[in-house]
Amino acid sequence: MAVHNRKRLGDLLIEANVLEPEQLEDALKNKSYEEKLGDYLISRELITEQQLIEVLEFQLGIPHVNLNQYSIDPELIQLVPKELAKRANLMPIRRDRNKLLVAMADPMDYFAIEELRMATGCQIETSIAAKDDVYRTITKFYDLQESMDEALDDLMPTELEDENQITDEDSPIVRLVNQIIANAVAQRASDIHFDPGETELKVRYRIDGVLRDERSLPKNMQNIITARIKIMGDLNITESRVPQDGRIQSVINFKPIDIRLSTLPTIYGEKIVMRVLDLSSTLSNLEVLGFSAENLKKFQTMLKKPNGIVLVTGPTGSGKSSTLYAALNHLNDESINIITVEDPVEYQLSGINQIQVREEVGLSFATGLRSILRQDPDVIMIGEIRDMETAEIAIRSSLTGHLVLSTLHTNSAAESISRLTDMGVEPFLLSPSLVGVIAQRLVRRICRDCGTLTTPTEYETQIFTDYGLDVTEVMRGAGCPSCNHTGYRGRLAIHEVLVVSEKIRKQILLENSSMNIREVAREQGDHTLLEDGLAKVVAGLTTIEEVLRVATSE
């Protein structure tokens, strides 16, 4: 099976009724010369990676493999050059005398197969695996393992204080830390955790909101890895008794990456968490944030107001900052002056004046906000309303001709109003200033490659019925290499958009409870988080389990 009949991929996809001839013609015309046809079609969502795998599997008889099920022999890593494995996106998985079985993202890359045959002297048998699956395995066995082995060989007990080990870019420890970060970025991790234990240092990634173990490192590497990360974040490496915060800016795989760094002393050493911010995907349009058509229209109407305060609420990690940055990007125009005060400044936006809160020198949200008002702003963004002083200045600013955007930590849109009055904001100030409140949560998106239609369970049917929905089929992810067998890949937001109408203004003035405000919002047609989530379940974007995980019924 070393050489297959040289059929063209486009013809195979048309034969399998996965692609129309017109789509193939357009793709061949528009893709760049270097870009592979399969990659182009997947990136334009004309086909899924799973469809591509199935076509190659059935049409050419190339077996499909799951690399997680293979224990890779280290000798194979020595046999196949790393440069070739990375360039051709292939992974050797088994050798039987003179036959070498490799997993490839593109098993029709005959030039790579021939090059591999000449490099190894083996007869090549191909199998197909998901592109991300191959990439993860190459990174794990070629880069991370190689860096770790070198670091262990190089790490002598007497050399722990050797400064070159943590500053020299070519040292094994520096390369190991860089590989751990690069691997996290490749897997779309939002956070990297270094958890010290009694006998090991555990590395964990948070992917699509869920933490999972990535690998364990020997305990004797803990101090030097901690020191290296502190050097990167410009922290004090001699201080391990108090928490520290820092920032790392880097470019990984040609993408600018910003990392927020936090250390915390524990009984087994310092725990480190790195929040990974992908700067290449910061300036999102409002249209790609997951708003329903109705909610998007409401939000855009709020942003057109010349003055007033718009709040985005939700717990930590619910995407509030992304929504605010998208709103600023939507408003950003040379004709208006936009100033922000943030802690920390997560993303740097061109054309917008951003202030970093520095409590140690007296620059708080409140003092920064007072100074902003003397800078002739049109739009003000406050990272978070934390206290009465900031809330009052923000609301007075919105009453004097400024559009103010901010965040608040509450569970629902209606509760934000109660929170502000609990802080001490007078209802007669809050009522005329508040334009609208958006509550949001992030749910995992069903993997496009393995999503399949199934019959809803009795419990799901009951929930749909309670909300007046007649649903006979729901989408679920079966689990595949593309989504690391979770059934989910990526996240999207669900929203509750509360438009402050005259009726709601009266409720605020009367100091009515959030329950009363919610009832009025229902009467005017606003949907709860749960209702918006169920609409996205019906659309096949997520599952009821995900929606119920973040949004409870009111």
N, C-alpha and C positions, 0 to 999 in steps of 0.2 A: 504493500500500500504506500510505497515511498513516493510514487508519482501518480497523480490522478489525471484523468483526461482533462485537458486544459480548457474547460468551459469557463466562460466569463461570468462573473458574479451577477451582473445586471440581467443576463439571460436567465440565470437560475431563479432569480427573484420574480421575474415575469412568468416563468413556467409554473412557479408555485402560487401564482395569483396574489403575491404579497405586494407587488409594485405594478403600476400602470406604465406602458411604454412611453407615454408623454412625460411621466415623472422621471423616468430614467434619462430621457433625452435632456430634460432641463437640468438634471443633476450633473450629467457629464459636461454640459455646457458651462455651468456656473461654479463647479468645484475647482479649487486650485490644482495645479499639476502635481504638487507634492502630496495633497490630501487623498487618502484612500476613499474609494467609493462608499464602502460600508460605514466608515466614520462619518462621512458627509451625510448620508441618508439618516443615520441615527441622530446626529446633531440637529437635523432639520425636522425630526420627529415624523419622518415619512415611513420609517419602520422602527421596530424595537430591537434591541440587541438579542432578545430571546427569539424573535422571528428569524433573525439572521442565522443564529445558531441552529435552529430547527431546519431551515432550508439546507444548510450545508450538511447537516447530519443525515437528512433523508435523501437529498438529491445526489450527494457524492459518497454517502456511506462513511463519512468521517465521524468517529465516535465523539461524544460530548463528555468531558470529564469535570469533576468537582475537585479542585486542587486541595481543598481542606482534608480530603480523605486519603491523601498520599503522604507518606513519610519519605521525605527527599533524602537520598543518600549523599553525604558530603562529597563523595568522589565525583558525582555528577556535576557538582558545582565547579570542581577543578577541571573537568573535561570540557565543559562549554564556556567559552570566554564571556566574561561579564558584559563587555562592550557589545558583543553580538546579541546576547540575551536581551539587553535593554533596547538596542536599536530595532530588533525584529519583534520585540514583545513576545518572547517564547521562553518556556521553562522546561528543562529536562526533568522527567519524572520517573523513568525506569529504563534500565539497560538489561538486555538479555543477550549475552555474548556480543555479537556484532550488530545487534539491532538496538537503536535508541528511540524510545518513545518520548516525544515532546508535546507539550500543550502550547497551542498558539492562538492568539486572538484572531489572526488571519491565516488559516491553513492553506490559502491559495497564493501565498507569497512564495512562489517557486524559486525566486532568486535567493531568499533567505534559507530555504530548505537546502538548496545546492551548496550555499556557502557553509552551512552547518555540516553537511556531509563531508566537505573537503577539510574542514577544521577538525573534525572528530575521527574521520576515517570509518564512520559507522553508517549502516543503512538506516535512513530516517523514516520513522513511522509517525504520522501526525495525528493529533487529536485537537478538538476545539474547546476552548474555555473562554469565559467572559473576560473582556479586556481588563476590568478592574481586578478580577481574581488573579490574572497573570501578573499584573503590575504589583499587587500586594505581595505575592509570593516571591517575585524577583527582589523586591525591596527587603523582605524579611530574610531571605537566605543569602543574597549576595551582599547587600549593603549593611543591614543591621548586624547580621551574624559576623560578617567580616570585621566591622568596626569593633564589635564587642570582644571578639577573639584577640584582636590586636591590643585593645585596651587592657584586657586581662594579662596578656603577655608582658605588656609594658609597665603595668602597675606593680611596683615593688613597695613593700611597707615603708622602706626608708625614703621613698620619693614622694610621699603624700604632700610635702610642703614645696615640691618642685614647681616653681611658678610657670615654667614652660608647658607643663602638662595641661594647664587651664587657660593659657593665653596663646600658645602657638597654634595657628589654624590647621597645621598638618599633624598635630598630635592626635593619637587614637581617641582620647577622651573627648576632645573637641569635635572630632568627626562623628563619634557615637551620639553625642547630644544633638548635633545637626541632623543626623539621620532620623533620630526619634521625632524631631520636629517636622522634618520633611515627610516622614511617613504619616504623621497625623494630618498634615495638610492634604496629602494625596487621598486620605480616607475621609476627607471633609469633616474632621473632628473640630468641635467648637472649643474644647478644653483638653489639656493634657495634665494628668495628675501624677505626681511622684509621691507615692505613699510609703513612708518608712515603716518597716515591721521589725520584729525581733531578730529575724534571720535573713531578711531579704528586703530589697527595694522594689516595690511593685509599680509598674508603669501602666496607667489606665487612660483610655480615650473616651470622651463623651461624644457619641455620634448620633445625630438626630435626637438629641435630648436624653439619650440613655447611656449610662456608663458601662464600660466593659473592660476586662483585663486584657492588656496587650502582651505584656511579657514581664518576667521577674528578673531582676539584676542581682548579682551577689552583694551581700551587705558591705563588703570591704570597698565597693565602688561608690557607696552612698555619699561620703564626705566630699570626694573630689568632683562628683557630678553636681552636688549642691553648690560647691565653690564655683564651678564653671558657669552654671546658670546665673549665679549672683553677679559674676563678672559681666556676663552679657547684659544683665539688667541694671548695671551700675549701682549695685547694692554693696553694703558693708560686709565683706566675707568673714570678718572677725567677730561679728555680732550674731549670735544664734539664740539669744534669750528672749528677744522681742520680735513681733511680726514686722515684716518690711514689705513695701510695695515698690515695684519698678516697671520699666517699659523696655521692650526690645523691638527694634525695627529691622526688618530683613527682607531679602528677595529670595523666594524659593520657587524653583521651576518657572522663573521669569515673571512671577507674580509678587507684587509688594505685599508683605505680611506685617501686621502690627500685633505685638503680643503684650498683654497686660500680665504682669508677674506678681504673685503674692506668696509670701512665705509665712509659715505658722509653726512655732515650736511645739513638738509633741514629745511624749516620753521616749520615743525611739529615734528622735532626731527631727529635723525640719521637714514638714510637709510642704511641697511646692505645687501650686496650681498655675497653669499658664492658659489664659484666655486668648484664643487665636482669632484675630480679626482679619478677614481677607479684604484688603483695601480695593482689590480689583472689582469687587461686587457690591461696593457700598452705595453708589449713587443709583439706587433702585428707583424705577418709576412707580408711581402709586398703583398703576395697572397690574404690576406683577406681585403685589403684596398679598393677593388672595382675597381682596374685597369682592363681595358679590356686586353685581351691577348697581343694585339699589343702594347698598351701603357706600360704594365708591362715589356715587352721585351726591349723597348726603355729605360725605367728607369734603369733596371738592367745593361744595357750596359753602361749608364752614370756612375753608381757606380763602374764599373770595371776600369775606367780611373785612371791612377796613379796620375794625377794632373789635376787641373782645378776647376771651380766653378759651382756648381749646385744650382739653386734657386727654392724654392717652394713659390708661390705667392697666394694671396687671402685675403679677408677681415678678420677681427677678428671673430673667431669662425667657420672658414672654415676647420678646421682639419689639418692645416699646421704642427703643432707641432707633431701630431700623425704620419704623414708621415715621418717627419725627424727622429723621434725616431725609427720607423720601419726600416728606411734606416740604422741608426746606429746599430740597432740590427742585421741587415743583414750583416753589415761589421765587427761586433765585433768578433775579433779573437785574440788569444794570440800573434800572430806574428806582430800585428800593434798597434801603440800607438794612441788612440783616445782621444782628449781633446775638451771640449765644454766650451763656455762662454755664459751664459743665464741670462735672467731677466724676471721672476724668473726661478729657476730650478724646472720645473713642475714634472718630474719623475726622480727618482734616478736609474741609470742603473749600474749594476754590471760590473766591468772590464773597466769602462769608467771614465776618470777624468773630473769632472764637476765643473765649476767656477760660482759662483753667483755674478752678477754685484752689486756693492755697490757704487753708485754715491757719497754718503755722505763722503766716505773716499777716493774718487778719483779713484775708480776701475770702469771704464767705459768699454764699449765694445772695444773701441780702445786701452786703456791701457792694458786690459786683453789679447787682441789679440797679442799685442807686446810681452808680457811675454810668451804667449803660444809658440811663434816662437823660443824661447830659450830652449824649453822643448823637442826638437826633435820629433814633432808630425808627423804622417802619414796622419791622417784625422782630420780636424778641423770643428766643428759645431758652427756657430755664431747664437744665438737666433734670431736676427733681424738686418738688415742693416738699420740704421736710419739716418746716416749722411755721408758726403763726406769722413771724416777721416777713419771711419770704412770700407767704401766701398773700398777705395784705398788700405788700408792694406790687406783686404781680397783678392783683385784681385792680388796684388803683391805676396801674399802668394801662391796663386794658380799657379802663373808663376814660382815659385821657388821650385816646386816639391811636393806641398801639394794638397790633395783633400779637397776642402772647400764646406761645405753645409750651406745654410742660407735661411732666408725668407725675403720677401719684400711685402709691401702692395700695390698691383696694381690689376687692373681689369682683365687683360689678360696677357698671356705669352709675347707677343710682346711688350706690354707697359712697361715691366720690363726693357727692353734695353733702351728705351727712358728715364725712370726714373733715371737710373744710369748715363746716359750722362747728364741729367738735373742737377744731383747732382754735376757734375764737373769731372766725370771719363772720361779720355781721350779715344776716340774710338780705338786708336792704342794699348791701354792696354786691353780694354774690349774684342776686337775681338779675340785675341788668347787665352784668359783665359776662356771665357764662354763655358761650355760644353753643357748645356741644361737648360730649364726653364719649370717648371710644374705649371700650374694654376689649382686650384681646388676649388670646392664648395661642400657643403653637401646638399643632398636632402633627404626627408623622404622616407623610404622604405614602399611599400604596405604591409599591414598586411597579413601574410601567412594564417591566419585562416579565414578571410572574403574576401579575394581577389577573384573577379569573373570576367569572361570575358564579355565585353560589346562591342557594336558597337561604334566606334569613332564618335564624333560630327563632324559637317560640318567644324568647325574651326580647329579641330585636323586633319581631313583629308587633309585640305588645307596645313597645316604645313608639314605633311608627304610628300605630293606631291611636295612641294617646294624643299624638300631635296631628291627627287628621291626615296621615299619609298612607297611601295604599302602595306598598312596595313588595314586589314578588322576587326581585333579584338584588343582591348586593355584591360588591366587589371585595375580594380578599387577595392578599399576596401569599402565594404558595411557598415562597422562599427560594432564592436562587443565588448564584455567586455574585450577581450584580449588586444585590442588597445585603450580601453577607448572610444570607439565609434567614433574614428577619421578616421578610415580606414588606418592608418599608424602605423607602429611599428618599431622603430629603424631607423637608417640613413645609407646611403652609399655615397661615393664620386663620383663626375663626374670630369673628367680631360681633360686638354688640354696639351699635351706634345710637346714642341718645341725642336727639336734636332738642335743644332747649326752646320749646315753643312758649307762647303766652300762658297756656294752661300750666306748664311746668314752672314757669316763673312765679305764678301765684302760689303753687305748692311750696316753693322755696321760701317765699315771703311768710307763708303761714307756718313755716318750720315743721312741715309734715314729714313723716318718716320716709325712708327709702322705699318701703313697701307701697306707700301711696303714690310716690313718684313713678315707680315701676308700673303700676296699674294705669296711670295716665299715659305713660309711654306705649303700653300695649294698645290702648285705645287709639293712639295716633299712628299705629302701624309699625312701631319699632320692634325688631326681633331680638330675642335673647341670644346669648352665646350658644346655648344648647340648640336652639332652632336653626341658627346659622350653621352649626356643626352638622346637624341632621341633613340640611340641604346639601352639604358637601359629601355626606355619606351617600345620599341618593345620586349625586353626580359621579360617584365612583372614585372620589379623590382620597377618602380616608375611611376609617371604620368606626363603628359605634363605640368599641372599646376605647379607642383613642379619644373620642369626643367626651365620653363619660369620665375619662381619666383627668381631664382638665376643666370640665364644665359640668356642674351638678344642676339638676332640675331645680327651678325656683319654687 
